[in-house]
């Protein structure tokens, strides 16, 4: 995997050995933190507040599990980071800018950074947010 990085660097030249070692170290660190996660085991709802659990935080992306009861809307608001929502269960609407998208199990909806986003579940709903680190 790291062989492809040998040819790349910020200025287009071959990576220096120390840059390559840093990438290797980060890759090993991420592997060390990886776990087998059964999402069904960690989905959790609350009647009073929406539930958000950070599942994985790396230098490259963060993964959060969001669990909402019907009516627990996250109102449209701007965020500086991009996110890819993957709907696990339930139904609702995800707002991206001025557009509203149906969100059904298996759907994926991308929201660019600095965009308005919101989530309005029609039923109990769980989804993953795969985000730029922030």
Secondary structure, 3 states (H helix, E strand, C coil): CCHHHHCCCCCCCCCCHHHHHHHHHHHHHHHHHCCCCCHHHHCCCCCCCCEEEEEEECCCCEEEEEEECCCCCEEEEEECCCEEEEEEECCEEEEECCEEEEECCCCEEEECCCEEEEEEECCCEEEEEEECCC
